Structures are given as structure tokens and as C-alpha cells.
Amino acid sequence: MLSLRDLHAYYGKSHVLHGVSFDIRPGEIVALLGRNGSGRSTTVKAIMGLVEGTGAVSWNGTPLMGKPAFEIAHLGLGYVPENRDIFPKLTVHQNLMLGEKRGKKNPRWSFDDMYRMFPRLKERQHTEAGVLSGGEQQMLTLCRTLMGDPDLIMIDEPTEGLAPKIVELVAEYLRELKRRGIAVLLVEQKLTIALEVSERCLVMGHGQIVFEGTPAQLKANADIRKEWLEV
């Protein structure tokens, strides 16, 4: 489905990714872990064509390198950025409408699905998104991306700065994606959630993949956790 081979990425003259390679299979949830500055967010942005890169990234056999982000999204990749990027002057419902993929027959997700997953959004559907709390804005961003009916969704730090109750709502959202067979690349700091929902873990350090394995294998590898994850 998604394949990265020897991916390098740059911010100007700064070389951030150093030969990243991995695959994500259909319906699989993969956690991309590592400390701040390890290259996790840059990896996701490079896949979406938002940063300069070299190497090979393909989606169902279609090369993605050099394509603009909107074309990559139309191919079936969704991206939830860390900074949320809601449209503050539009209502909750209008934000969801902007994410909707028009013309697709039998989409997997509807407005009712979004409001059922996050009832708070239904209560505030006619409210301008800019006055929502941080947790509500995160819910909205997650749902807006799903309205594009992606086959794979890349989510960057969805629980950052959220209250425990909202964190659990986000975890349930991830479980729902898993039940519906949506592939997920999850960038996450909270190991408990990442290890619970993922089937495979990738650990990054200094712009490279330094570990790949199951959650159980990562839990059992104290050396990797100490060197690359623990503060």
C-alpha cells in the first residue's frame, strides 16, 4: 500500500531524514515513535509532499515524490497535522463540508458518523470553529480528514496537550478506524495509546528508523526504549 525507500528530506540546507524505509499494509495501524526532533513529523510531511525530499515514496504502486499535496490527498491519503489547521471563521459543520470528498459513490463516512463519534461536535455544529477548545478543535480536524474518505490516514500527535477524557475519545476514534479497516500511521508521544492500538511500531532517532517490531517486542526491549524514547 504505502512504501518508503531511502527517503531523505531537507529544510533548506538542513538534512533531516537520512534514508527512511518502511511499508504500511492495508488496514494496518503503525505507530511512529521517537523523541522531539527525531524526524517523525518530517517523515509524514515528506510523504504528503509538504517538504523537499529524495528517494522513493509510492502509494499502491503510484510514485508520490514530486506530486503536490492535493494530488496525494486525492489518491486516498489523509493527513491530520499537529497544529490542527481548522478554519476559525467557519462553523464546525462547514469545516466538515470542506473535507468532504464529493462525487465518490458509497463513502465510508458521513456527517452522522462524525457526530456519533464526537457528540460534542454535534452540539456545536453551528459554532465558529475558532472558539472551540483545543480538544474540540482536535476532534474537528480528525473528523474533517475522515470526510475525505482516505484509505490511509497519517495523524501527527493527536493527543498533545489534551485532557485525559479527550485523550480517551481520540483513542476510541483510532479503534474505530481499526474496526473499519483504515490504515493509520500514528505519530504519538504517549506510548500507552500507541502500543495499545498499533500492530507495529517504528522508532526514529536522528532521522533514521532505529527499531521496527510489534508492541510486545518494543515493551521487551528496554535498551531501545531507554536510548530513543525515555526522557
N, C-alpha and C positions, 0 to 999 in steps of 0.2 A: 504494500500500500504506500507508505512513506519510506523513502530510502535516502540516507545521507552518506556520502562517501568523501572523505578527505576534505571536509568543509573548513575553509579558512574565512575569517571575517575581520573587517577593519573599520575603525572610526578615524577617518583621515589617515595619518601615518601610524596610528596605534594598531598593532596587530593583536586582536583579542582572542579569536578562535584558532587553534593550531591542529587542524586535521581531525575534526569530529566526524565519527562514523557510527551510525546505528540505524535500525529499522523499527517501524511500528506496524504491526499487523492489524487487519480489520477487527474492530471491536475490542481491541486491547487497550488497557489503561497503563501507561508508563509514567513513572514519577522521575522527574529530572531534578536531582538534588545537588546541593553544594552551598558553600558559603557565599555571601555577597561578594561580587566581583569575580566569581569563578567562570562566568560566561554563559550562565543558563538563559538569561533574558536575551542576550545577543544571539544565541542559537535559534530561539523562536523567531526573533525579528529577521534573521537571515533566511529562515525558511519562508517567511511571508514576503520577502523581497524588500524589507524596510532598511536593511543595511547592506553595504557593499561586501561582496564575498566572491570566493573562487572555490572550485571543487564541483561536486555533483549533488544536486537535490532533485529527486523525482517523486512524482505522485501518480500511482497506478501506471508507471512506465512513461509518464509525460515529464520531460525536464522542466524544472521551475526556475533555474538560475536565469536571471535577466528579465523575467516577466514582472510587470508591475503588480502591486499588491491586489488590486481589484480583480485582475485576471486570475490570480491564485485563489482568491476567495470564491470566484465563480466556479472553479474546478471542484470545490467541495471542502475547502479548509476554512475553519473558523478560528478567530483569534480574539482572546479576551486580554487586553493589555493591563498591566499592573496599575496604571493611573486612571483606569475606568473609561475616560473619554466619552461621557454621556453628553447629550445636547441639552444644556441647562435651561434654555428658554422654551423648550418643547415639553409637552406633558409626557408622563410615563407611557401612555398608550401611543402617542406619536413617535416616541423613541423606538418602541417595539415595531411600529409600522415601517420605520426606516430600515430595520434589519430584515424585514420580510422578503423572501425570495419569490418574486412574482412569476407567475406562469408555470410553476412546477406542479405537475399533477400528483395528487395524493401526498402532500408534505407530511412529514412525521410529527411536526409540532404545530400547535395552534395557539391563539391568544388564551383560550381556556386552559390549555396545558400550563402556560406560564403563570396564570393567576391561581391555578390549583397548587402548583409547586410553592409559590410565594404569595399567600393570601394578602400580605401587606401591600403588594403592588396593585392588587385589585382594588383595595381600599383607596389607594392614592392614584388611580389610573388617570384622573383628570388634573393632577397636581403637576406643576412645573418640576422637572427633574432636578433643577439646581437647588431646590430647597429640601431635597431628601437627605436623610442621614447618610453617613458613609456606608453603612451596611445595606441600606436600601438602594443606594447607587450601585453597589456591587451586585446585588440581586438583579437590577435592571440591566447591567452590562452583560451578565451571564445569559439572561433571557433574550436580550436583543441579538446576541450572537447565535443562539439556537434558532431564532426565527429565520435565519438564512439556511436552515436545514443542512448543516455540514455533515460530512461523513467522518471527519476528524476535527476535534476542537482542541486548540492549544490555549491553556489557561495559565496566566502568569500571576503567581502569588494571590490566589483568590481570598485567602483568609487574613491577609496582612492588616493589622490594626482593627480587627473586628471583635465585637463582644462574643463571649462563649456561645450564647444562644444563636447568634447569626452564623458562627463557625459551624455549628451542627446543621443548620439549614443548608449551608454550602456543601457539607459532607453528604447530606441526603440528595442534593442535586447531582453530585458526582455518582452516587449509587444508582440514581435514575438513568443517567447516561449509560452506565454499565448494563443495566437491565435492558435498555433499548438497543444495545449493540453499537453505540457510538464510540469510536476510538478517541482516546484522550492522551495528550501529552501535558502532564501536570507539573508546573514549576511551583514548588512549595517548600516553605521553611519548616512547617510543623510536621515532624516525622510521624507522629501518631496517625494523622489523617492520611498522609502519603502512603504509609505502609499498610494501612487498613484497606484502602480502595484499589491500590495498584497491583498488577500482576508481575511487574518487572520494575526494577529500579536502576537508574543510571546515576552515577555520582560524577560530578565535574570538579576539576581542580586545575587552575592555571590554563583555562581554555581547552582542556582535553578531557575525554572520558577516562576516569581512573578506576572505575568499577562498574560492572554490569552483572546483575543477578536478581534472584527473587527477593521479596521482602524478608523471608526467613533467612536467606543467605546473608543479607546485609545485617540483620539483627545479630547473627552469629559471628560477624567479622568485626571485632572490637577495634582492630588496628585501623581499618578503613574509616570507621566512624570517628575515632579519635583524631586521625590526621586530617580528614577532609570535611567533617560535619560538625563536630562538637566545638563549642566556644571555649 
